[in-house]
Amino acid sequence: MKFSEQGLPWDMLNASGLNMKVKNERSTFISNNMTEGVIHDYSIRFGFCHQHFTSSSTDSKGKTTRSQVDAFKNTLLVMDSPVRWAGQTHVLTDVTERMIGSMFSDLANKFLSDNEPVIRFNENPEFEKYFKVHSDNENETRTILSQHMQVWIMGIFRKLGRIQLSFKEDKIYVEIPTYVPETIDDFDINWYIEAISKYQIISMGIAEDLISIVSHKQYETSALQKAYHEMIVAAPDKEDITDQLMGFTGKAGKGCLFFISIMIIFFGSMFTLIGLIMAITTQEWVMLFIAGPGIAALYVGIMLLRKSRKKSPVKTQ
């Protein structure tokens, strides 16, 4: 393996389809700490990538507020695939499915996913709960996401709290969550060296797993696999994956989620009540359609309220 402080080119991140699509905004891209080499005759390359853009909004008083939005801020693994893909398959974490259920998730995806086809895996409720799969070739996608692959993805997801993948042409792209100090005061050279080593082992271990699964070959356990197993596979699961994704952790986060759910339930109730009253008083039953958004809001609010009141599981040794 060869290490370089230089990073991956922008084209690789853009080709992966794992970064947030930035429309009408000028984004900034930086990448560093790239490692490249060969595992079982397949080239791999990975490094930290950060793409961000500045979003601006103007209120009614004419005051403009600008904020930085991250389109991608993690390690990107780019590897040769044992199989050349005819279509494109993107496996993305799905918060809407977990929080508000499949019915409203379908509606949200229809409006938010640029009309990309979404493949559902109802035969595996756990996988379906945490991931949404976009593809232009359903048969190939179902071959890629075999039961073995789904179990592997869920296993890594539970250890790292997040993972996203893209299968395209002769490449496999993987987004691996990476912690980066926010300020220079948080930076420590010993931590930096240890972190690079950790992410190298994780990235190479994931690459070796994917080569084995996609090629349907079982390789001898290497020293790398042993280190990877001790670091990731044998590590305890994350306590609450949805909290990791949404950021609602701890008492403060739960309190914030509780407040949001109460507000949604309140306005949902108002819309529903107004729709019913107008339908009864005017005898125009078409007014019941006004109650529709209210009922939908009530459902979402109740789901969020249940989430805010749910206690984290107690782990036993």
N, C-alpha and C positions, 0 to 999 in steps of 0.2 A: 504494500500500500504506500502511496505517495501523498504527503501532506503539503498543502500550500496555504499561505495566508490569504491568497486571492480566492475569490468565490466563483460561484456558478454564473454563467451568462444569463442575461434577462430572457433570452429566447427559450431556455429550458423551463423556467417558471411559467412563462406565458403558454408554452405548449402543453403543460401539465393540466391546465384547466382547473387547478386547485386554488388559484388566487381569486379574490373578489373582483368581478368585472367592474372596471372604473369607466363610467360614461361621462364624457364632457368634462373630465378632470385631468389635470396634469399630475402624474404620480412620480415619486422618487423611488429608485431601486438601489439597494446596496446588498452585497453578498461577500462573505469571507469564510475563512477556515474550511477550505475545500479538501476533501480526501478522495482520491481516485485509485482504482486498482482492478483486479480481476478475482472473481470467486467462481470456481468450477467452470472456467472458460467463458464466463459472462462478465462484461465490463460493468462496473458500478462507479458512481460518482455522487457525492453528497456534500452539502455545506449549508451554512446558515444563510437564509434569505430574508430580506425585509423590504417589502413594498408598502409605501404609504402615500396618502394624498391629503391635501388640505381641503376640508369641506367648509363652506361659508353659508350662513343664513342671515336674513335681515328681518327684524321684527317690525311691528306696526309703527314704531317710533323712528324707524330708519337706522337703528343701531345694528351694525354688522358684527356677527360673532363667527370666529374661525376656530376650527378644531382639527387635530390630526386624526385621521382614520387609517387603521392598519388593514391593508388588503391581504397581506400575508406576512407572518412573523414567526417562522419556525424553521426547522431543518427540512430541506428537500432532498430526498433520495431519488436519483435517476439511474435506472439499471436496464441493461439489455434483457429482453424477455425471451425465454425458451421457445415461445410461440409468437408468430406474427399475427396481430389482430386485424380482422376485416373491418370492424367498427370501433366505436369509442364507448368505454364504460367508466363512469365516475361514481365512486362510492363515497358519499358525503355524510357527515354527522347530521342527524335530523332532530333538532330540539322541538320543533312544532309537533311532531308525532307524539313525543313523550309527554309534552305538557298539555295538549288539548285534544288528543285522540285522532284516530285515522280519518274520520269524516271531515273535520275542519282542517286537518293537515293537508288533505287532498285539495281543498279549496285554496289554502294558502299557497301550496306549491304551484297551482295553476296560474296564480297571479304573480308569483315571485321567481319562477324558474325559467323565464324567457321561453315558455312553451316547449321546453325539452321534455321528451317522453320520460315518465317515471315508471320503473319496473318494480312491482310489489312482490314481496316474498312472504305471503301470508302463512305458508307452511312452517315458517320459523318466526313465531311472534316476537321473540327476544331480539333477533337481528332486525326485524321490521320496525321495532320500537325505537331503535337507536340510529338507524341509517336510512337514507333515501338513495336510491340508485337511479342515475340518469344514463340512458343508453339509446343508441340508434340501431342496435342489433340485439333484440331480446334473446334469440336463441344462443348467440355467442355469450351474452352476459350470464345466462343461466348455466352455461358450461363453465365459465370462469368462476362464478360464485357457487361452486359445489358445496355440499354440506361440510366437507373438510375445510374449505376456504372460509366459510362463514364462521365455523367454530374457531378457527385460528384468528380471524379478525376480531371477534368478540373477546377472545383471550387477551390479545394485545391491548384492545380498547380498555378492558378492565384494569390493566396494569398502568397504562399511561394516561388514561382519562380522555384520550382523543387520538384518532388516526383517520386519515383520509387517503384514498388510493385512486389512481387513474390508470387504465389499461388502454394504450393507444399505439397503433402501428406496431413497431418492434420494441416498444419501451413500456416499462412499468414505473409510475411515479408514486412516491409515498410522502405524505406530510407527517413529520414526527414532531410532537410538541417539545419545545425547547425553552428553558428559562433563561432570560437575559437580564442582567442588572439594569435597573432604570436610571440610576445615577452613578457617577464615578466613585462616589463614597461607598457604594455597595460592592465595588470591584475589588477582588482579591486575587493575586497572581496564582496562589496555590489552588484556589477554587477553580480558576480559569483552566489550568493544566488538567486538573481532575475532571472538569466538565467536558473538555474536548475528548479525553480518553473515554468517558462514559458514553457520549453520543456516538463516538466511533464504534464502540462495541455494540450499542443498540442498533445502529444503522446497518452494520455489517451482518449482525444476527438476523435482522428482519429480511435483508436481501437474501441470505442463505436459506431462510425458511421459504420465501416466495419461489426461489429457484426450484427447491425440492417439491413444493406443492404443484406448481405449474407444469413442471417436466415429469411429474409422477415418478421421481427417482428418490431413493433413500441413500443418503451419503453417510459415510462414517462420521461419528461424532468427533469434531475437531476441538482444539484448545479454545478457539473462538466461541464455538457453540457452548462449551462448558461455562465460560465466563458470562456469556449472554444469558444462559439459563439461570445462573446464580443471581444475576443482576435484575432480570426482568421476569422470567417465567416463574421462578420460585418466590417472587416478591408478593406481598399481600395485595389483595384487590383494593381499588379505590372504594371508599365507603358509599359514596353517592355520586354516580356518574352524571346525572342531570344537574346536580348542584355544581359540579366542576364545569360543565358547559355553560350554564346560565350565570354563574358567578354568585349565586345565592347561598353562600356558606356562612355558618355561624349564626348567632342570635340576631345580629344586625341585618344580615341578608334575609333571614326568615321573616323578620319584622317588616322589612321592605316589601317582600312578596305578599305578606298578609294584607298590608295597606293597599297595594295595587289590586289585589283580588276583591277587597271590600268595595273599592271605588268602581270597579267593573260591574260587580253585582248590583250596586246602587243605580248606575246609569242604565244597566240592562233592565232592571225592574221598572224604571221610569218609562223607558221606551215601550215596554210591553204593556204597562198600565195605560199609557196614552193611546196606544193603538186599540186596545179593547174598549176604552171609553168612547173614542171617536166612532168605532164601528157600531156600538150600541146606540149612541145618541143620534147618529145620522142615518142609521139603517143601511149604510153603505158598507157591505161586508168586505169590500176590497181594501178598506182601511186596516183590515187585519194584517196586511202585508207590512204595515208600519211596525207591528209587533215582532216581525221576523228577526230584524237585527238585534232587538232586545232579548229575544229568546236565545239567540246565538251567543250574545254577550254574557247572559246568565250562565250558560253552559261553560264557557271559558273561565268565567270568574269562579265558579264552583270547583272546577278542576285545579285552578291555581290555589284556591283556599285549602283544598285537601292536601296539596303539595306543601303549603306553608306550615300545616299542622302536623305533617308526617315526621316522626322521629327517626333519626339515623339509626341503622341497625347496630347493636352492640356486638363487637367482635369477641369471639372466644378463642383462646389459644388451644 
